[in-house]
């Protein structure tokens, strides 16, 4: 099995997501998390997921650019369209949304 440097794998993963219209910052964050999972030995949660996410985006099951509205200061009320993004960017809200 070939060994790919972490930086190269992150860049390739980032490029795949940006090619699917994921915002650059979000694509970089998702790429970092997926590659980090591989580096920590959680291969089933790493870059092996990329084809699934790409298929889901092509099928309209994952929205690469959702409009997310935080409706209050509690941890529960969040409005999104029918489809959600892979993950939110790290932000002051700390919100992370699952795929559908």
C-alpha positions as CSV (number, residue, x, y, z in Angstrom):
1,X,0.0,0.0,0.0
2,X,1.4,3.4,-0.9
3,X,2.2,6.0,1.8
4,X,0.9,9.5,1.1
5,X,2.3,12.5,3.1
6,X,-0.4,14.0,5.3
7,X,-0.1,17.5,3.6
8,X,-0.6,15.9,0.2
9,X,-3.6,13.8,1.3
10,X,-5.2,16.9,2.9
11,X,-4.7,18.9,-0.3
12,X,-6.2,16.2,-2.4
13,X,-9.2,15.8,-0.1
14,X,-9.7,19.6,0.0
15,X,-9.6,19.7,-3.8
16,X,-12.2,17.0,-4.1
17,X,-14.6,19.0,-1.8
18,X,-13.9,22.4,-3.4
19,X,-14.6,20.8,-6.8
20,X,-18.1,19.9,-5.4
21,X,-18.8,23.5,-4.5
22,X,-17.9,23.2,-0.8
23,X,-16.6,26.6,0.5
24,X,-12.8,26.6,0.7
25,X,-12.6,27.0,4.5
26,X,-15.1,24.2,5.0
27,X,-13.4,21.9,2.6
28,X,-10.1,22.5,4.4
29,X,-11.6,21.8,7.8
30,X,-13.3,18.6,6.6
31,X,-10.1,17.4,4.9
32,X,-8.2,18.1,8.1
33,X,-10.7,16.1,10.2
34,X,-10.8,13.1,7.8
35,X,-7.0,12.9,7.4
36,X,-6.7,13.3,11.2
37,X,-9.0,10.3,11.7
38,X,-6.7,8.2,9.4
39,X,-3.6,9.4,11.3
40,X,-5.2,8.3,14.6
41,X,-6.0,4.8,13.2
42,X,-9.7,5.4,12.7
43,X,-9.6,4.6,9.0
44,X,-13.4,3.9,8.8
45,X,-13.9,7.6,9.7
46,X,-11.2,9.0,7.4
47,X,-10.7,9.7,3.7
48,X,-12.5,6.4,2.9
49,X,-15.7,8.5,3.5
50,X,-14.9,10.9,0.7
51,X,-16.6,8.9,-2.1
52,X,-19.7,8.6,0.1
53,X,-19.8,12.3,0.7
54,X,-19.3,13.1,-3.0
55,X,-22.1,10.7,-4.0
56,X,-24.4,12.2,-1.4
57,X,-23.7,15.7,-2.7
58,X,-24.3,14.6,-6.3
59,X,-27.6,13.0,-5.2
60,X,-28.7,16.2,-3.4
61,X,-28.6,14.5,0.0
62,X,-25.9,16.8,1.3
63,X,-25.9,20.6,0.7
64,X,-22.4,22.0,0.3
65,X,-23.6,25.5,1.1
66,X,-26.6,25.4,3.4
67,X,-28.1,28.5,5.1
68,X,-27.8,27.8,8.8
69,X,-29.7,29.9,11.3
70,X,-29.0,29.6,15.0
71,X,-32.3,30.6,16.6
72,X,-31.3,31.1,20.2
73,X,-28.6,30.7,22.8
74,X,-29.6,27.2,23.9
75,X,-28.0,24.2,22.4
76,X,-31.0,22.8,20.6
77,X,-32.8,25.2,18.2
78,X,-31.1,25.2,14.8
79,X,-32.9,25.7,11.5
80,X,-31.5,24.2,8.3
81,X,-32.9,23.2,4.9
82,X,-33.9,19.6,4.4
83,X,-30.2,18.7,3.7
84,X,-27.3,19.5,5.9
85,X,-23.6,20.0,5.4
86,X,-20.9,17.5,6.3
87,X,-19.8,19.6,9.3
88,X,-19.9,23.2,10.3
89,X,-16.8,25.2,10.3
90,X,-15.3,25.6,13.8
91,X,-17.0,28.7,15.1
92,X,-18.0,30.5,18.2
93,X,-21.2,28.5,18.4
94,X,-19.3,25.2,18.2
95,X,-22.1,23.7,16.2
96,X,-21.5,20.5,14.3
97,X,-24.3,19.2,12.1
98,X,-24.6,15.6,10.9
99,X,-25.4,14.5,7.4
100,X,-29.0,13.4,6.8
